[in-house]
């Protein structure tokens, strides 16, 4: 039991300190031999650089035939990527987190899927306190374009509008904020 705790303590202490998507690249030859060998790496935006990082870690392995790898842990990366992800898609995710926030991109993946990442910029609407706030802003925008809108706003059914709008948009709450996306 103390060996496992020592391994985990060492494993945890090697994590990068800043909040960037990172991965623990593990050597499967070492793992299959009963050793835990690998390294934390910040995920680059270029898939070729990530492949080079994987090879660099495997070359350091204590096992002579270290050819296979697995991503055994992630930091700031959705679990949907798994142990052997599509490296191009993973790097695309990292690029989006640099252009937007980890929460924005994570909310999108929760609403759609990893395969839909190409549609993120077209689908992303924004962040709001609630979906109802987004719906009210949309309604007000449309109502403001109508002459005599003050009268309409007094009798407008915002709750029904919000409910109906929810069929055309997806949303995800993370950290007390609502991320809204169009259902492209």
Buried (B, 14 or more C-beta within 10 A) or exposed (E): EEEEEEEEEEBEEEEEEEEBBBBBBBBBBBBEBEBBBBBBBBBBBBBEBBEEBBEEBBEEBEBEEBEEBBBBBBBBBBEBBEEEBBBEBBBBBBBBBEEBBBBBBBBBBBBBEBEBBEBBEEBBBEBBEBBBEBBBEBBBEEBEEEEEBEEBBEEBEEEEBBEEBBEEBBBBEBEEBBBBBEEE
